[in-house]
Amino acid sequence: MWISTFQCLNPHSSITRLICLQQKKRRLETLENEITGTKVLVLPTGSVGTNNHIVSIVDIVKPKIWQLVDDTNILKMWIQFLIPRIEDGNNFGVSIQEDALTEIRAVEGEAAAFFDQISRYFLTRGKIIAKVAKYPHVEDFRRTVQELDEKQYVSLRLVLCELKNHYATLHDLITKNLEKIKRPRSSNAENMY
């Protein structure tokens, strides 16, 4: 016997109610069978938050990386604007400018890789914690989270050292070659022609 939706919403008899309940039960069972996806698991100790120490260090390091990216971009544009028009001969100064640009681009690329490294840490940590939730009895997964946090701490320390080294290298490169970067062609060469 088919009961319309209207009758189920406005039941008048106990038989109609019983049939409506059976239909609802069948619909729920059908929905449960159709639902797909990942089961949500709960850790026995509750949810796992981020490592606050690592997050605070990341909050310190990220602006410094951004600053290096901005500084390299400014240096790159400054040198590019100083490159003279293309001429035959006497291009030694221009080659110094191009070498400086190559070094600056390499530093900029490494700085961008530091951002990728930070995001990979959080992604990896999330995957490991999902494993801990799925297999709470495996102590090695729990230990892996701790080891990953320690590795990231060391990695962030190395990132700061690399930032310092990049600034020192760029400063050395610019100061040693400042005259050739500013004036790639000497005035004597201009007088010869």
C-alpha positions as CSV (number, residue, x, y, z in Angstrom):
1,M,0.0,0.0,0.0
2,W,1.4,3.3,-1.0
3,I,1.0,6.3,1.3
4,S,1.6,9.7,-0.1
5,T,4.0,12.2,1.4
6,F,1.1,14.4,2.4
7,Q,-0.5,11.6,4.3
8,C,2.8,10.9,6.1
9,L,3.1,14.5,7.1
10,N,-0.5,14.6,8.3
11,P,-1.2,11.1,9.6
12,H,-4.8,10.5,10.7
13,S,-4.6,6.9,11.8
14,S,-2.2,4.6,13.6
15,I,-1.9,2.4,10.5
16,T,-0.8,5.4,8.5
17,R,1.7,6.3,11.2
18,L,3.1,2.7,11.2
19,I,3.5,2.6,7.4
20,C,5.1,6.1,7.4
21,L,7.6,4.9,10.0
22,Q,8.5,1.9,7.9
23,Q,9.0,4.0,4.9
24,K,11.2,6.4,6.8
25,K,13.2,3.5,8.2
26,R,13.7,2.1,4.6
27,R,14.8,5.6,3.4
28,L,17.3,5.9,6.2
29,E,18.7,2.5,5.6
30,T,19.0,3.3,1.9
31,L,20.8,6.6,2.7
32,E,23.2,4.8,5.1
33,N,24.1,2.4,2.4
34,E,24.6,5.2,-0.2
35,I,26.8,7.4,2.1
36,T,30.5,7.1,1.2
37,G,33.6,8.8,2.4
38,T,36.0,8.7,5.1
39,K,34.9,7.7,8.6
40,V,35.6,10.2,11.3
41,L,37.6,8.7,14.1
42,V,38.1,10.2,17.5
43,L,41.3,9.9,19.5
44,P,40.9,8.6,23.0
45,T,42.6,11.7,24.4
46,G,40.5,14.1,22.3
47,S,41.6,16.2,19.4
48,V,45.2,16.9,18.6
49,G,46.1,20.6,18.3
50,T,49.0,22.0,16.5
51,N,52.4,22.3,18.2
52,N,52.2,25.8,19.6
53,H,56.0,26.2,19.9
54,I,56.4,25.4,16.2
55,V,53.5,27.7,15.2
56,S,55.0,30.6,17.2
57,I,58.4,30.0,15.5
58,V,56.7,29.9,12.1
59,D,55.0,33.1,12.9
60,I,58.4,34.7,13.5
61,V,60.2,33.1,10.5
62,K,57.6,33.7,7.8
63,P,57.8,37.5,7.9
64,K,61.6,37.3,7.6
65,I,61.2,35.1,4.6
66,W,58.8,37.5,3.0
67,Q,61.3,40.3,3.8
68,L,64.0,38.4,2.0
69,V,61.8,37.8,-1.1
70,D,60.9,41.5,-1.2
71,D,64.5,42.6,-0.8
72,T,65.7,40.3,-3.5
73,N,62.9,41.6,-5.8
74,I,64.0,45.2,-5.2
75,L,67.7,44.3,-5.8
76,K,66.7,42.5,-9.0
77,M,64.7,45.4,-10.3
78,W,67.5,47.9,-9.4
79,I,70.1,46.0,-11.3
80,Q,67.9,45.3,-14.3
81,F,67.2,49.0,-14.6
82,L,71.0,49.7,-14.5
83,I,71.7,47.3,-17.4
84,P,72.6,49.5,-20.5
85,R,71.3,49.0,-23.9
86,I,72.9,46.2,-25.9
87,E,76.1,47.1,-27.8
88,D,79.0,45.4,-29.3
89,G,82.1,45.0,-27.1
90,N,82.9,46.1,-23.6
91,N,80.3,44.0,-21.9
92,F,82.4,42.9,-18.9
93,G,80.4,45.1,-16.6
94,V,77.1,43.9,-18.0
95,S,78.2,40.3,-17.4
96,I,78.9,41.2,-13.7
97,Q,75.4,42.6,-13.5
98,E,74.0,39.4,-15.1
99,D,76.0,37.2,-12.6
100,A,74.6,39.3,-9.7
101,L,71.1,38.9,-11.1
102,T,71.6,35.1,-11.3
103,E,72.7,35.0,-7.7
104,I,69.7,37.1,-6.6
105,R,67.3,34.9,-8.5
106,A,68.8,31.8,-6.8
107,V,68.3,33.4,-3.4
108,E,64.7,34.4,-4.2
109,G,64.0,30.8,-5.4
110,E,65.4,29.3,-2.2
111,A,63.3,31.7,-0.1
112,A,60.2,30.6,-2.0
113,A,61.1,27.0,-1.2
114,F,61.2,27.8,2.5
115,F,57.4,28.6,2.3
116,D,56.8,25.2,0.6
117,Q,58.8,23.5,3.3
118,I,56.6,25.1,6.0
119,S,53.3,24.1,4.4
120,R,54.6,20.5,3.8
121,Y,55.3,20.2,7.5
122,F,51.7,20.9,8.4
123,L,50.4,18.6,5.7
124,T,52.7,15.8,6.8
125,R,51.8,16.3,10.4
126,G,48.1,16.2,9.6
127,K,48.5,12.9,7.7
128,I,50.5,11.3,10.6
129,I,47.9,12.5,13.1
130,A,45.2,10.9,10.9
131,K,47.1,7.7,11.1
132,V,47.3,8.0,14.9
133,A,43.5,8.4,15.0
134,K,43.0,5.4,12.7
135,Y,45.5,3.2,14.6
136,P,45.6,4.6,18.2
137,H,47.2,1.4,19.4
138,V,50.4,1.9,17.3
139,E,52.8,3.8,19.4
140,D,55.2,4.4,16.5
141,F,52.7,6.8,14.8
142,R,52.5,8.8,18.0
143,R,56.3,8.9,18.2
144,T,56.5,10.0,14.6
145,V,54.5,13.1,15.4
146,Q,57.1,14.0,18.0
147,E,60.0,13.3,15.7
148,L,58.5,15.4,12.9
149,D,58.0,18.3,15.3
150,E,61.7,18.1,16.4
151,K,62.8,17.9,12.8
152,Q,60.7,21.0,11.9
153,Y,62.3,22.9,14.8
154,V,65.8,22.1,13.5
155,S,64.7,22.9,10.0
156,L,63.3,26.3,11.0
157,R,66.5,27.1,12.8
158,L,68.4,26.2,9.6
159,V,66.1,28.4,7.6
160,L,67.0,31.3,9.8
161,C,70.7,30.6,9.4
162,E,70.2,30.4,5.6
163,L,68.4,33.7,5.6
164,K,71.3,35.3,7.5
165,N,73.7,33.7,5.0
166,H,71.8,34.9,2.0
167,Y,71.8,38.5,3.3
168,A,75.6,38.2,4.0
169,T,76.2,36.8,0.5
170,L,74.1,39.4,-1.3
171,H,75.8,42.2,0.7
172,D,79.2,40.9,-0.1
173,L,78.3,40.5,-3.8
174,I,76.9,44.0,-4.1
175,T,79.6,45.8,-2.2
176,K,82.5,44.1,-4.0
177,N,80.9,44.8,-7.4
178,L,79.1,48.1,-6.7
179,E,81.0,50.2,-9.2
180,K,80.5,47.7,-12.1
181,I,76.9,47.2,-11.2
182,K,76.2,51.0,-11.1
183,R,78.4,51.8,-14.2
184,P,78.9,48.6,-16.3
185,R,80.7,50.4,-19.0
186,S,83.6,52.7,-18.2
187,S,83.7,56.3,-19.5
188,N,86.9,55.5,-21.4
189,A,85.0,53.1,-23.6
190,E,82.5,55.8,-24.5
191,N,85.3,58.2,-25.5
192,M,86.9,55.7,-27.8
193,Y,84.0,55.7,-30.2
